[in-house]
């Protein structure tokens, strides 16, 4: 399982992926864009899940994850 931690802000996000062995995989800071998010997740092996730290801007990201069959907590 790949775990993607997402630090979500109003205009950008930082994504960091780790595997079950604790090895750090890609880490990126991107603008809040569904296209850039899809590119990041496309490079990761499956299965994958997202863990999001945010305040009030998380609804669109949860919807995006749901539409791409990525569990999101």
Buried (B, 14 or more C-beta within 10 A) or exposed (E): EBBBBBEBBEEEBBBBBBBEEEEEBEEBEBEBEEEBBEEBBEEBEEEBEBEBEBEEBBEEBBEBBEEBEBEBE
